[in-house]
Amino acid sequence: MRVCVIGTGYVGLVTGACLAHIGHDVICVDNNEEKVKLMKSGQSPIFEPGLSDIMQSAINAGKIEFSTDLAAGVAHGEILFIAVGTPPLPTGESDTRYVEAVARGIGANLNGGYKVIVNKSTVPIGSGDWVRMIVLDGIAERQKTLISAGGGSIEEKIPEIAAQFDVISNPEFLREGSAVFDTFNPDRIVLGGNSQKAIGLMKDLYAPIIDRQYAADQSLAPVPVLATDLSSAEMIKYAANAFLATKISFINEVANICDRVGADVTQVAKGIGLDSRIGNKFLQAGIGWGGSCFPKDVSALIHTADDYGYEAQLMKAAVSVNERQRLIALEKLQQVLKILKGKTVGLLGLTFKPDTDDLRDAPALNLIEQLNRLGAKVKAYDPIVSQTGLRHGISGVLVETDAERLADGCDALVLVTEWQQFSTLDYGKMAKLMSHAVIIDGRNFLDPEKMVRAGFQYVGVGR
């Protein structure tokens, strides 16, 4: 099938590359010329395991191309994905101006032939009907422009513009760091819309994925496909992320109680995770959640509830717990080192999670800000950030090129991001390089006994 993906961020680029990999003809459209030039050369503008290989193979097969030309993309695609960003506003609302601009641009370039317009961006509930309205506005504006240029009546001068399209909500459930894997191995595919024709075409588009042809385990049953109305599909995305964020905040509260009563949250999490009603995922206590999805989506759902006269108290509590949890590492540093002024603290990891280069709303940024406020010198090492120019956008921290340089002269280390590489560092050597061998394990990722043998005073979260 012919596909156009508009927006080449984490969701758009992964979606476009993976659809090309399974055999569809894809054009990815972005208004950033430098980014498009980079992608044309076969390079990914984001770090995502497996993405560069998928892109390169699709380019070599002639299945994907990159362009700044929206009109060409709309003309090419039977299915048009809107995958632009919806960043949070200060109020907690989602900023939908990029979605609006794309929808209007699609309308201005529709010129016959049936199209399925797919909301892949995480958009406020009710946006499906809103996007349809904006597309129709784009069509009307184009008609007015053509009439003005040609004179006379629309019947005489303007051929009929067939506005044959349907809008589908198809929320993504991709995890940064494993987005390619998640695309080929989804738990479910959600399709929201009122048109059986459009839903049928989307099922055709995803058929190789639904049938597990590209799955890690091809013997599994077909991927469940849930067809809903537009609003329910939009709510599913928000509800899923809000639940996961709440689950993390819950185990972090339990960890804080464990710290006070002498229990070990890792054992508690294992014990409750064996309950089939609870499950063991998202029960890793630490210094809180961040990134581009959880904070934005939970805030947006809280704001939607407020708009409709309901106070989402549980979700507000989850946000409040998370904000406090980010300071737990700071409190533990103060307990061990007492006065932080004049001390040097090293951060192991900067990104909000491993296997990504994403620093959006990363807990490390809060730690850097607070440590600077208290007069500490802050250093950091991150396997990705230390190798890229991203570090130039971070202030108040010296980014080192390796873990041993980080440890040299530090009074304490804080493990902020659980990069797998951090499990095999030479901690014995690092401890000897430090002024005080203290490590705060902000993700309960390290083996406490191993750290003690290496010469560290080990402090975990809820341990």
PAZA-160889 format. One record per residue (C-alpha): residue number from 1; residue in one letter; z, x, y. Coordinates in steps of 0.001 Angstrom, whole numbers, padded with zeros to 6 digits. Example, Ala and Ser with C-alpha at 12.3 -4.5 7.8 and 13.67 -1.06 7.14 Angstrom:
// PAZA-160889
   resi   resn        pz        px        py
      1      a    007800    012300   -004500
      2      s    007140    013670   -001060
This chain:
// PAZA-160889
   resi   resn        pz        px        py
      1      m    000000    000000    000000
      2      r   -000493    001052    003626
      3      v    002784    001682    005427
      4      c    003755    002579    008971
      5      v    007275    003867    009692
      6      i    008219    003923    013373
      7      g    011020    006379    014074
      8      t    011610    009602    012145
      9      g    015358    010052    012139
     10      y    017420    010271    008949
     11      v    016393    006791    007787
     12      g    012785    006678    008957
     13      l    011702    010113    007772
     14      v    013394    009783    004378
     15      t    011923    006299    003913
     16      g    008413    007399    004880
     17      a    008446    010563    002776
     18      c    009824    008807   -000312
     19      l    007339    005913   -000059
     20      a    004525    008460    000216
     21      h    005930    010321   -002787
     22      i    005656    007205   -004962
     23      g    002007    006718   -003983
     24      h    001810    004669   -000794
     25      d   -000294    005721    002206
     26      v    002153    006335    005037
     27      i    001914    007049    008746
     28      c    005175    008056    010432
     29      v    005141    007426    014182
     30      d    007467    009041    016720
     31      n    007202    009404    020497
     32      n    008560    012965    020427
     33      e    005480    015203    020441
     34      e    007345    018390    019497
     35      k    008973    016638    016553
     36      v    005631    015280    015352
     37      k    004092    018742    015648
     38      l    006932    020184    013563
     39      m    006514    017523    010857
     40      k    002747    018023    010749
     41      s    003437    021648    009859
     42      g    005451    020450    006860
     43      q    008878    021169    008347
     44      s    011675    018607    008464
     45      p    013491    018257    011800
     46      i    016694    017360    009926
     47      f    018568    018998    007079
     48      e    018576    016720    004034
     49      p    018539    018113    000483
     50      g    015143    017611   -001184
     51      l    013455    016135    001888
     52      s    011303    019152    002808
     53      d    009915    019372   -000731
     54      i    009114    015643   -000780
     55      m    007407    015914    002617
     56      q    005329    018928    001636
     57      s    004116    017410   -001625
     58      a    003173    014169    000154
     59      i    001270    016104    002836
     60      n   -000572    018112    000190
     61      a   -001479    014880   -001633
     62      g   -002794    013323    001586
     63      k   -000287    010483    001339
     64      i    001569    010996    004625
     65      e    000641    011836    008188
     66      f    002580    012030    011441
     67      s    001499    010697    014816
     68      t    002612    009697    018296
     69      d   -000005    006914    018328
     70      l    001770    003577    017782
     71      a   -001498    001628    017962
     72      a   -002968    003691    015110
     73      g    000181    003183    013050
     74      v    000174   -000589    013572
     75      a   -003515   -000796    012714
     76      h   -002935    001237    009531
     77      g    000123   -000498    008127
     78      e    000310   -003648    006067
     79      i    004058   -003108    006240
     80      l    005582   -001848    009492
     81      f    009096   -000385    009342
     82      i    011206   -000277    012503
     83      a    013540    002672    011910
     84      v    014643    003756    015377
     85      g    018228    004476    016416
     86      t    020729    001849    017512
     87      p    023477    004047    019002
     88      p    026766    002510    020128
     89      l    027365    001573    023746
     90      p    030789    002179    025349
     91      t    031611   -001489    024689
     92      g    031058   -001090    020932
     93      e    027793   -003036    021017
     94      s    024669   -001559    019453
     95      d    022077   -000278    021904
     96      t    018952   -002138    020794
     97      r    016586   -001064    023565
     98      y    014612    001215    021214
     99      v    014172   -001606    018705
    100      e    013059   -003862    021563
    101      a    010519   -001304    022805
    102      v    009045   -000856    019322
    103      a    008874   -004606    018652
    104      r    007127   -005150    021982
    105      g    004741   -002284    021191
    106      i    003925   -003765    017793
    107      g    003127   -007096    019416
    108      a    000911   -005418    022002
    109      n   -001101   -003739    019225
    110      l   -001387   -006507    016600
    111      n   -005036   -007435    016201
    112      g   -005620   -009542    013130
    113      g   -004525   -009229    009544
    114      y   -001187   -010205    008035
    115      k    001701   -007806    008647
    116      v    005258   -007586    007391
    117      i    007546   -006208    010106
    118      v    010664   -004715    008527
    119      n    013933   -004112    010328
    120      k    015213   -000909    008708
    121      s    017372   -000035    011700
    122      t    020933   -001326    011575
    123      v    020717   -004145    014088
    124      p    023111   -006850    015329
    125      i    023267   -010020    013282
    126      g    020564   -012391    014466
    127      s    018142   -009601    015358
    128      g    015467   -010782    012922
    129      d    014668   -013839    015022
    130      w    015075   -011756    018179
    131      v    012538   -009177    016958
    132      r    010085   -011956    016158
    133      m    010476   -013271    019712
    134      i    009921   -009783    021207
    135      v    006797   -009255    019078
    136      l    005426   -012580    020293
    137      d    006237   -011529    023875
    138      g    004259   -008318    023282
    139      i    001295   -010340    022047
    140      a    001478   -012635    025093
    141      e    001644   -009675    027492
    142      r   -001421   -008138    025896
    143      q   -003314   -011408    026187
    144      k   -002441   -011683    029874
    145      t   -003617   -008112    030483
    146      l   -006916   -008761    028739
    147      i   -007488   -011999    030673
    148      s   -006676   -010299    033973
    149      a   -009112   -007491    033243
    150      g   -011939   -009738    032108
    151      g   -011589   -012802    034301
    152      g   -012299   -016339    033188
    153      s   -010401   -018332    030629
    154      i   -008921   -017077    027396
    155      e   -011304   -019330    025464
    156      e   -014323   -017686    027075
    157      k   -013317   -014062    027239
    158      i   -010621   -013290    024680
    159      p   -011079   -013348    020929
    160      e   -008186   -014903    019110
    161      i   -005399   -012464    018316
    162      a   -004138   -013522    014931
    163      a   -000369   -013248    015140
    164      q    000082   -013475    011408
    165      f    003310   -011664    010666
    166      d    006747   -012156    009193
    167      v    009975   -010301    009892
    168      i    012102   -008993    007028
    169      s    015546   -007411    007166
    170      n    015780   -004540    004677
    171      p    019021   -002661    005416
    172      e    019379    000918    004216
    173      f    022357    002197    002244
    174      l    021555    005895    002366
    175      r    024245    008546    002471
    176      e    023461    011584    004577
    177      g    023349    014565    002276
    178      s    022011    012518   -000640
    179      a    019513    010218    001099
    180      v    016528    011201   -001073
    181      f    018550    010657   -004243
    182      d    019837    007322   -002931
    183      t    016291    006150   -002128
    184      f    015164    006668   -005718
    185      n    018482    005544   -007281
    186      p    019706    002585   -005223
    187      d    022544    000302   -006273
    188      r    020565   -002651   -004921
    189      i    017708   -003571   -002603
    190      v    018417   -006300   -000040
    191      l    015553   -008311    001440
    192      g    016343   -010897    004092
    193      g    013727   -013356    005289
    194      n    012285   -016829    005065
    195      s    008801   -015941    003816
    196      q    008247   -015687    000076
    197      k    004940   -013951    000792
    198      a    006680   -011210    002767
    199      i    009460   -010799    000211
    200      g    006845   -010606   -002549
    201      l    005000   -007807   -000722
    202      m    008270   -005911   -000257
    203      k    008962   -006187   -003986
    204      d    005481   -004817   -004653
    205      l    006169   -001944   -002251
    206      y    009392   -001032   -004019
    207      a    008180   -001781   -007568
    208      p    008209    001877   -008766
    209      i    011772    002252   -007479
    210      i    012896   -001120   -008838
    211      d    011500   -000161   -012248
    212      r    013362    003192   -012144
    213      q    010156    005235   -012437
    214      y    011640    007897   -010134
    215      a    015300    007469   -011060
    216      a    017564    010205   -012392
    217      d    018197    007929   -015391
    218      q    015039    005944   -016144
    219      s    016707    004084   -019018
    220      l    018822    002000   -016647
    221      a    018087   -001679   -016055
    222      p    015838   -002482   -013080
    223      v    017405   -002203   -009641
    224      p    018895   -005565   -008562
    225      v    016915   -007146   -005726
    226      l    018872   -009594   -003580
    227      a    016778   -011971   -001468
    228      t    018742   -013641    001339
    229      d    018240   -015186    004743
    230      l    017853   -012791    007681
    231      s    021399   -013052    009033
    232      s    023026   -012538    005630
    233      a    020985   -009385    005008
    234      e    022020   -008015    008401
    235      m    025673   -008860    007685
    236      i    025570   -007160    004260
    237      k    024934   -003787    005900
    238      y    027805   -004143    008348
    239      a    030187   -005570    005769
    240      a    029488   -002763    003276
    241      n    030172    000008    005786
    242      a    033205   -001763    007233
    243      f    034689   -002155    003747
    244      l    034147    001511    002852
    245      a    035628    002661    006167
    246      t    038640    000389    005590
    247      k    039084    001778    002073
    248      i    039216    005329    003433
    249      s    041676    004328    006161
    250      f    043824    002661    003505
    251      i    044098    005765    001314
    252      n    044812    007848    004414
    253      e    047741    005580    005263
    254      v    048964    005950    001680
    255      a    048626    009736    002056
    256      n    050768    009706    005181
    257      i    053476    007802    003298
    258      c    053138    010227    000363
    259      d    053825    013110    002771
    260      r    057103    011496    003705
    261      v    058333    010496    000233
    262      g    057134    013504   -001748
    263      a    054344    011847   -003752
    264      d    050889    013385   -004312
    265      v    048092    011178   -002966
    266      t    045517    012793   -005269
    267      q    047481    011536   -008284
    268      v    048074    008164   -006627
    269      a    044348    007799   -005892
    270      k    043496    008645   -009494
    271      g    046010    006106   -010753
    272      i    044772    003226   -008622
    273      g    041139    004258   -009002
    274      l    041331    003658   -012749
    275      d    041860   -000026   -011950
    276      s    038400   -001571   -012368
    277      r    039117   -003926   -009474
    278      i    039558   -000942   -007136
    279      g    037373    001898   -008454
    280      n    037701    005593   -007702
    281      k    035113    005992   -004930
    282      f    036105    006469   -001283
    283      l    039715    007208   -002220
    284      q    039715    010831   -001045
    285      a    042431    011195    001581
    286      g    041859    013560    004464
    287      i    041367    013774    008221
    288      g    039296    010637    008608
    289      w    035756    009357    008613
    290      g    033021    010048    011156
    291      g    029258    010332    011338
    292      s    026640    008017    012741
    293      c    027229    004926    010571
    294      f    030864    004042    009949
    295      p    032104    004293    013562
    296      k    029050    002526    014980
    297      d    028836   -000243    012395
    298      v    032553   -001076    012337
    299      s    032646   -001218    016139
    300      a    029527   -003395    016216
    301      l    031004   -005861    013727
    302      i    034276   -006017    015692
    303      h    032263   -006695    018843
    304      t    030208   -009395    017117
    305      a    033404   -011082    015967
    306      d    034753   -010979    019540
    307      d    031508   -012523    020819
    308      y    032054   -015472    018513
    309      g    035747   -015967    019271
    310      y    037285   -014174    016288
    311      e    039561   -011127    016329
    312      a    038777   -008825    013388
    313      q    042325   -007476    013078
    314      l    041874   -005621    009774
    315      m    038802   -003765    011019
    316      k    040516   -002871    014287
    317      a    043423   -001487    012253
    318      a    041020    000606    010150
    319      v    039623    002152    013341
    320      s    043113    002767    014735
    321      v    044285    004479    011527
    322      n    041174    006667    011540
    323      e    041687    007740    015146
    324      r    045247    008809    014365
    325      q    044228    010511    011121
    326      r    042035    012962    013000
    327      l    045177    014411    014566
    328      i    046940    014937    011218
    329      a    045584    018484    010915
    330      l    046851    019209    014422
    331      e    050338    017917    013526
    332      k    050413    020060    010384
    333      l    049376    023136    012361
    334      q    052234    022496    014783
    335      q    054700    022072    011912
    336      v    053739    025465    010467
    337      l    052879    027551    013548
    338      k    055065    025651    016050
    339      i    053533    026565    019437
    340      l    049718    026671    019254
    341      k    049209    028230    022679
    342      g    047845    031731    022169
    343      k    047153    031188    018463
    344      t    043727    031468    016823
    345      v    042639    028650    014509
    346      g    039543    028795    012303
    347      l    037683    025706    011163
    348      l    035939    025734    007791
    349      g    033114    023279    008407
    350      l    031900    021399    011470
    351      t    029600    018612    010243
    352      f    031156    015238    009482
    353      k    030369    015653    005774
    354      p    028775    018306    003535
    355      d    025025    018675    002905
    356      t    024030    017485    006364
    357      d    023592    019017    009812
    358      d    024939    015879    011519
    359      l    027728    016454    014052
    360      r    027836    012909    015390
    361      d    031449    011746    015742
    362      a    032583    014605    013498
    363      p    036387    015032    013207
    364      a    035876    018746    013934
    365      l    034890    017906    017502
    366      n    038219    016119    018080
    367      l    040095    019092    016630
    368      i    038249    021540    018881
    369      e    039013    019449    021953
    370      q    042718    019083    021143
    371      l    043207    022714    020118
    372      n    041617    023848    023366
    373      r    043881    021487    025284
    374      l    046914    023072    023636
    375      g    045758    026577    024503
    376      a    044545    027768    021091
    377      k    041460    029867    020509
    378      v    039097    028095    018108
    379      k    036586    029673    015747
    380      a    034429    027940    013135
    381      y    032078    028615    010256
    382      d    029696    026015    008817
    383      p    026956    026796    006244
    384      i    024335    024888    008246
    385      v    025512    024915    011851
    386      s    026120    028670    011757
    387      q    022456    029197    010797
    388      t    020916    026908    013416
    389      g    020769    026433    017150
    390      l    023008    023383    016861
    391      r    026029    025500    017745
    392      h    024721    025894    021278
    393      g    025601    022263    021909
    394      i    029264    022755    020969
    395      s    031727    023976    023585
    396      g    035182    025454    023191
    397      v    034532    027148    019853
    398      l    033201    030491    018671
    399      v    030843    029863    015747
    400      e    030967    032731    013257
    401      t    028218    033688    010818
    402      d    030375    033924    007686
    403      a    033785    032920    006348
    404      e    035312    036411    006449
    405      r    034437    036857    010124
    406      l    036044    033461    010665
    407      a    039285    034480    008932
    408      d    039575    037804    010773
    409      g    042510    037559    013181
    410      c    043201    033855    012608
    411      d    046715    032437    012467
    412      a    045531    029481    010390
    413      l    042428    027963    008814
    414      v    041642    024254    008627
    415      l    039205    023024    005986
    416      v    037372    020273    007847
    417      t    034227    019744    005726
    418      e    034266    019978    001929
    419      w    031130    022110    001530
    420      q    030783    023121   -002117
    421      q    030346    026742   -001003
    422      f    033942    026693    000214
    423      s    035250    026410   -003357
    424      t    033997    029919   -004207
    425      l    034950    031933   -001112
    426      d    036971    035141   -001538
    427      y    040210    033641   -000233
    428      g    042240    036688   -001288
    429      k    040209    038892    001036
    430      m    040261    036253    003775
    431      a    044069    035985    003618
    432      k    044413    039746    004194
    433      l    042226    039524    007296
    434      m    044419    036891    008931
    435      s    047421    037307    011226
    436      h    049169    034516    009329
    437      a    047704    033298    006020
    438      v    047997    029541    006506
    439      i    045416    026986    005357
    440      i    045431    023283    006174
    441      d    043261    021540    003574
    442      g    041995    018575    005556
    443      r    040042    017182    002594
    444      n    042374    018018   -000339
    445      f    039390    019945   -001642
    446      l    040969    023251   -002622
    447      d    043212    024125   -005588
    448      p    046738    024582   -004137
    449      e    047810    027003   -006877
    450      k    044706    029140   -006381
    451      m    045355    029261   -002632
    452      v    048967    030352   -003155
    453      r    047864    033085   -005566
    454      a    045374    034254   -002919
    455      g    048270    034711   -000513
    456      f    048031    031507    001529
    457      q    050645    029032    002624
    458      y    048817    025882    001508
    459      v    049221    022507    003254
    460      g    047284    019446    002080
    461      v    047146    015815    003244
    462      g    049586    013588    001352
    463      r    050393    016341   -001147
